């Protein structure tokens, strides 16, 4: 499956952005999806994930209550709505896909989209 993120950009602290990740190549609903991010000089970290049906979601503690992951299987797209953004959340955001809802590695990754939060 091929993944292409979009929606990144420059936003002021406290602002909002919605990232999209469009999938192609295989049946999108066969994959659980996740969002990750990597800030300069830091390791990539988990942000959020959603099951194949969209029925369950999980978030990193740092984004709970501010970020929302969702998916539209008919449009083969996963979204990440980000509110109340903080400067320290400046990073490249990646979407990823895996075959299992729980456990297993993410085998497919997008190229990433830059999110810059200004103070």
N, C-alpha and C positions, 0 to 999 in steps of 0.2 A: 504494500500500500504506500502511496506517495502522499506526503503531508506538506501543506503550504500555509504558513501563518501569515496573518495580516492584521492591521489595526494598531500597530505600535506607533509611537510618536512622542512628542514633547508635551508634558502636562505640568501644571503647577501643583505644588503640594496641596492635598485636599481634593484634588480633582478626580475625574473618572475617565476610564478608557474601557473599551470592549475589544478584546482580541478574538479573532476568528482563526480557525484551522480547517481548511478544506481538504478532504481526503479523496483520493481516486485510486483506481486500480483493483480494488476488491470490495466485497460487501462491507460497508462501513459498520453496520450493526453487529458484525462479528468481532469487533474490537472494543475492548475497554480503552478509555482514553485518559491521558494525564497531561497536566501542565507543569512545567519545571521552569526554573530561571537560574541564570548565572550572572552574578555581578562581577565587575572587574577585580581580578585578583582573588576571587573566591571560587569555591567548588559549586557545581550545579546542585540545586536543592529542589526538593519536591514542593509544589504549591497546592495542587488539587487533582482529584481524579474522579472519574465517573464510570459506572458500570456500563455494560453493553446496552442494556435496556434504558439506561438513564435513571433507573429507580433508586440508586444509591450513590451518594457522593461523600468524599472525605477531603478535609482541608488541613494544611499545615496550621498549627496553632497561631502563627503570626498573622494569618490572613482571615481567620474565622470571623464571620460577621461583616466582613468588608468585601470579600470576593465571592463570586458565584460561578460555578461551572455548570454548563448545560450542553445539551446536544440536540441536534435535529437529524435524526437518521434518514429522513426522506431527502434531506439536502446534503447528507454526508459531511456535516460540519459540527464542530465542537466550539463552544464559546467560553470565554472567561471575562466576566464582567468584574471590573476592578473599581472600587469606590474608596474614597478617603486615602488616596495614594500618598506615600511618604517618600522623601528623597532617597532613603536607604533602599527603596525598592527599585531603584534604577538598575536595570539588568537587561540581558537578552532573554526573552521568554520563548520557550520551546514547547510544542505539543509533541506527544508521543503516543504510540499505540501498542497494545499487547493483546494476545489472544485470550487471556484469562481475566476474569473479573477480579480475582484475588490471587496474589502471588504471581511469580514468573517475572521475567524481565520485559522491559519495553524494547521491542525489536525494531521499531520504526520511529524515526525522528524527522521533524521538519528542520528547516534551515535557521529558524529563529526570527524573531522580530524585536527590534530595540524599543525599549520603553525607558524614557528619561523623565524623571520627576524633579522639577526645579524647586528650590526652597524660596 
